[in-house]
Amino acid sequence: MTSWVGRTAVEIAAAVREKRVTPREVVAEHLARIERLDDRIGAFRVVRAEAALTEADEVAARSDLAELPLAGVPVAVKDNLPVRGESTRVGSAATPDTPADADHVTVARLRAAGAVVVGLTNVPELCVFGTTEGVHGTARNPWDTSRTAGGSSGGSAAAVAAGMVPIALGNDGMGSLRIPAANCGLVTIKPGHGVVPAGIGDGDWFGMSENGPLATTVEDARLMLSVLAATEPVRRDSGPGTLKIAVSVRSPLAGVAVSAPYAGAARDAAGVLTKAGHQVRRADPRFPLSLGVTSLAHWTAGTAVDAGSLDGRLLTRRTRVHAALGRRFLNGVRGGSAREELRRRLEPFFEEYDVLLTPALARRSPRSKPWHERGWLRNVLVNTNYSPLTPPWNLTGWPAMAVPFGTLPSGAPAAVQLVGRPGTEAALLRVAEQLEALRPWRRTAPLD
């Protein structure tokens, strides 16, 4: 008997369209894996077992089954996006346990494409931090369950890396797709501003947050992105042509160092792309010294907006402190020009180079601990020291990817980041696909 667990979304959808397997069979296999593994991983807050099987049967009965790009594909959804009939708790005790009466537009697009939502995944409270734990659950890295999966799309990333679903939906406001993808050996793309509908929280963190895919292959990430963006799929071709690629292993934040394994991964990826025919040069973007303050201001102010309508007594202390600090920055963030000044400062660099290649993280993910019970400063320092490379591209609104590349001394995956100017999602995906072809990675963690 063929097992559909561990197969790609592309493979599953093709088999369902050709009626070699039913959506119910595919979904049932994945639900069984969730039941067997999730006590160890903590990916899901809610598993929609009965509803998912019913919805799988509805997909099988659709008259347009043969045209559905995600026919019968199980998908997990981050618990800050509404799913019809389920509450949206955003990792908090302060949010209402009220079922949503409609799907978020991205969830609706996945369903329209034939996907089946099997559950909602764990996040840190209000999706603030780069570790995922809280009152609704703790998401651990399937490659090393003593470590966090990352955040804030930690549950979604853990679900995919554990083979519990082939793809998952997450979002990224300061690295919240790229951080857990890098920890868990997955491919993701934070699209540029306006490519995919946002509608995340109360204002998208001033337009910095974007919805995007988590997948085990570039092909799956491309397919899911095309569904989310409601565009024609980016076609696979012989390659992206010769590109000018800058490689930088310097942290954008002064005083934060990149560890040798992640710097080495970026240098090794640069060598692979050089052999593939690209013009690769060592070059560092000119980040302003004020970048750390700009990042902190926007990060905390976004939380202040999201927390504004909630009972602060039900929030954890770290979240209350984060939001209180953010309230002091609100007027400056709303009326300020720091983001536009950052774009202007970086535009000349991207006029010279097509793609920027960096480490995805500065060091491996922190230990899986009850970080939500720790102090605010300790959380901020841990987050900043392990993930300084992702926030600039939320501030600019430009596309950025995390791509598995190499391994850490522990045996867990390492990863690199690819960044481009607005409108270059297709080029980034093709460069990622070259890395995948020339240096393949193990797609799921060895849990069995």
N, C-alpha and C positions, 0 to 999 in steps of 0.2 A: 504494500500500500504506500502510495506517495505521501510524504509529509509536506505540508505547506508552511509549516513553521520554519523560519530561516530563509524562505524564498523572498525575492525582492517584490516590491509592489508591481513593477512592470511584469514580472513573471506570473504573479497571481492574477492580475487583471486580464492578461492574455488567455490564461487557462479558463477563467470564468466566462469570458466572452465566447470562447470556443466550446463551452459546455463540457470541458474535461473535468470540471469540479464545480460544485455548487457553492454559492456564497455562504450558505449555512455550514457546510463542511469546513470551509476555510476559517470562518469565525469561531466555530466550536473548537477547533484545534488550538487557536490562539487563546481562547478563554480558558482552556484546560491548562495551558502553559502559565497563564497569569495566576490561576488558582494554585499551581504547584510552586511558583517561584516568588510571588510578590511579598510573601511574609519576610523573605530575606532582603528584598530590594526596596520595597516601599515606594514603588512608582505611582500607584493609584490611590486617590482619595475615594473615588467611586468607580465600581465596575458595573457596567450596565448589561449583565449577562442575559437576562430574559429579554430585555428590550432590543439588544443587539441581534439576537437570533431572530426575533420577529422582523426587524428591519432588514436582515440578510435575506429573508424570504421575500420581502417586498422588492428588494433589488432583483432577485431572480425572476420575478414576475413582470419586470418592466419591459415595455415593448421596444425600448431603445437599448437593451442590454448589450447588443453587439457593437454599440458605438461608445460605451462608457469608458473613459480613460482609466478610472480607478474601480472598475467593476468588482465588487465583493471584497475590496481591500480593507482589512481592519485598520482603524486609525485611532490614536489617542489624542485628546484635546487638553491643552493646558487649562488649569482651573482659574483662569481670569477671563475666559471667553464664554459667553452664554451658550449653553446647549439646551435646546427645548426640553422641558420637563425635568430638568436638573437644577439644583441651586448652584450659584457661583460664589464660592467662599473665599477665594483669593488668599488661602492660607491663614485665615484669621477667625477668631471667635467674635469679632466685632461686626462681621458681615451677616446679612440676614439669610436664614435657611429657607429661602423662598424659591420655588421652581421658576425657571425662566419660561416665558410664554412664547419665545421665538429664538431661533438660532442666530448667533453672530453671522455676519455675511460670509466670513471665511468658512465657517462650519457649514453653512448652507451650500456654498460652492463645492465643498468636498462631498457632501451628500448628493448633490445634483450630478456629480461625476461618478457616483456609484459606490463611494466609500461608506463604511459602516462604523459608527462611533462606538467603541467598546468601553470607553471610560474616560474619566477626567483625572488629570495627573496632579500630583502634589507640587506645591510652590512654597517659597518662604512668604511670610506675612507681607501682603501688598506687593509682592514681587520685588522687594527692595534689594535683597542681598544675593551674593554669588554662592551661597550654600542653601540647600533646601531641607528645612526641618521646621517643625512647629506643631501646633495643637492638632493638626489633621494628619500628620505623618512625617516621616523622614525618608528622603530618597537617597539611596546609597549607590556608589559607583559599581556597576556589575563586574568590572575588572578587578576591583579591590573593595570589598564591602566595608572595610575599615575606614574608607575615604568617602567624602561627600560626592554626590553626582554633579555638584555645581548648582548654579542657579542663574536666573530664577526659573528657567524651563527645565529644572532638574528632573522632575518626575517624567516628563515627556522623553528626555534623553535616556534616562535609565530604562524606560519601557522598550525603546528601540534597541538599545545596546544589549538588553537581555533577551531579545528575540520575542518579546511578548506582543509586539506589533511591528510591521515592517516600516511604517512611517508614523510621524506624530507632528502635531501642530504646536508651535510655541511662538514666543515673541521676544523682542530684543530692544531694551531701552538704554542699557549701558554695557551690553555684552551678553544678555540673558539667553540668547541662542548659542552664541559662539563659545561661551565659557563651558557650559555642560557638554556641548558637542565635542570640544577639545578634550575634556576629561574622559569622556566615554567612547572615544574613537569613532565619531560620527561625522557626516558631512552636513553642513548647514549653510544657508545664505541669508544674511540680513539684506533684504532688497533695499534699493535706494528709496528715498521718500516719494510716496505717491504711486509706487508700482503695484502694491497690494493694499487693499483697504485696511486701515488701522482700527480705530474705534476701540482702543484699549484703555480701560479705566476711565478717568474723568479728564480727558484732554491729551492722551497719548504722550504724557510727559513733555508737553510743549512741542509735540511733533517729532520727538526723537525715537519713539517706539514703533517698531514695525513687526508685522506677523510674517512668519516664514516656516519652512519645512525642516524637519530632522529626519535623516535617512542614513542608510548604510552604503549607498552608492551615489555617485554623481548623477547617474541616469534617473534614479528615483527622486533626488532633490530637484532636478530639472523638471520632471513631470509634475511633481506636486506644486512647484512654483508656478508653472503654467496654468494649473487649475486655480490656484489662489488669485493669480493676476488676471484670470479670464482672458488669456492670450493663446495664440498658437504656440505649441511646444517649440522650444529652441531646437533646431535640427542638429543632430550629430554630424560632423563633417571630418575631414582629414586632419584638422587642427586649426588653431587660431591664427596661423601665419606667424611671421617673425614679430615678436613684441619686444619692446624695451621694458625690462623689468628691473626695478630697484629692489635690492635686498637690504634690510635694516634690522639689526639685532639690538638696537638701543631702545630702552624704555622711553616712552614719551614723557613720563613723569620723573622729574629730577629726584635723585636719591633712591630710586627703586631699580634694582638690578635684575637682569634676566639670567636665570640659571643656565649652566653649561648644557644640560640635555636639550632645553628648548632652543637655545641659540644654535646648538649643533644641528638640530632638525631643520632650522631655517637655512643654514649654510648648505646642508646636504641637499635640500630641495632646490636651492639655487644651482647647485652643480648638475642636478638632473635636468633642470630646465635649460641650462647652458648646452648640455649635450643634445637636447631636443631641438636646438637651433635658435633659441632666443638670445637676445643681447641682454645679458645680466650684469649689473654693476652694483657695487656697494655704494649706497647713498642713503643719507638720513634726512627725513623731512625736518623742516625748521619749525618745531613746535615751540610756542611761546612759553616762557617760564610761568605764566599765569594759568596754564592749562589745568593744573590741579585745582585751583580755586574755582575756575569755570565749571569743571566737572562736578565738584562737590556742590556748588550752588544749584546746578540744574538737577542733579540727583536728589538732593534733599527737597528742593522746591516741588518737584514732581510728586514726591511722597506727601508733602503738605497738602497738595490739592486732593490727592486720592483719600487722605485721611480726614479731610475737612467735614464730611457728613457722617462720620462714624463716632461711636462712643469711645472716647480715648481711654476710658477706664478698662475697656476690654482689649486694648492693644498691648502688645509686649513692650517692655521698657525701651528696648533698642529702637523700636518703631516710633514710639512717642518722642524720643529724643531727636531722631532723624527728622520727623515732621516739624517739631518745634524749631529746629535750626532752619529748616526750609522755609518756614513762614517769614523769617528775617530776610530771606533772599528773594521772595516772591516778586516784589516790585522791580527789582533789578533784573531778574530773569525775564519778566514780561516785557519790559521796556528797553532792555539792554541790546547791545550790538556785538557781544562777545562771539556769538556763533558765526555771524557774518564776517567778522574780522578774522576768525580762524579759517573760514573757507577762502577768503582772499589771500591769506598768508600761504595756504597750501596749494592753491590753484597753479602757480608757476611750476611746482614740483610735478604735478600731474599733466602739465603741458609737455614736460620733458620725458616723463615715463608713463607707459600705459598701465602698468600694474605695480603695486607695492607688495612685496613679500616680507612678512615678519613672523616671528614666533607667535603662536596663538595665545600662549600664556607665559608668565615669567617663571612659574614653578608648579609642581604637581598640586592637586586639589588638597585642601585641608582635611584633617581627620573628621570623620562623621561624629559630631558631638551635638549636644543641645545648644547650638549657637544662639538660638532665640532666648535663652536664659542668661547669656553672657552680656557684658556691658557694651554700650554703643561703640566706644572708641576701639575696643578690642575687635569688634566685628569690622569696623571700617579699616583698621590696619591690616587685618587678615585679607580682606577683599582687595585692597589696593596693592598689597605686596604680591599677590598671585595673579592679579588680572589688571595690569596697567595699560595693556595694549589695545583693548577694545573700545573704550569710551570715545576717543576722538571721532570715530566714524558715525556715532550716533549724533554727536554735536554738529558734524558737517551734513549729515543726512545722506551720505554716499554709501554705495553697496560694499559689503565685506563678507567674506566667507571664512569658515574654519574647515580645514581639510586634514584628515589623519595623515601623519607622516612620521615614520620611525617609531621607536619605543623608548620608554624611560627605563632607568636601571631596575625598577621594580617589575618590568615586563608589561606594564600598562601602556596604552598608546600615548605617543606624543602627537603634536599637531602644529600646523602652520596657519597663518592668516593671509588671505589675499584681499587686496583693497583696490578699487578702481574709482574713476570719476563717474558722475551721474550717467546712467544709461548703459553701463558696461557689464550688466549682469551676465549676458550671454558670453562675453569674452572671459570673465572670471570662471564660469562653469566649464568652459573648454580648457582653460589652463588646469583647473582642478582635475578634469578628466585625463589630461596628459599625465599628471602626477599619479593618478590612480592606475593608469595603464603601465607606467614605467616602474612604479613602486607600490604594488598592490598591498592592501591591508586586510587583516582578518576582520570580518564584518560584524561579528557578535562575540560577546565575552564567553569564555569556556566555563559555563555553569553546569553542564551535564556530566 
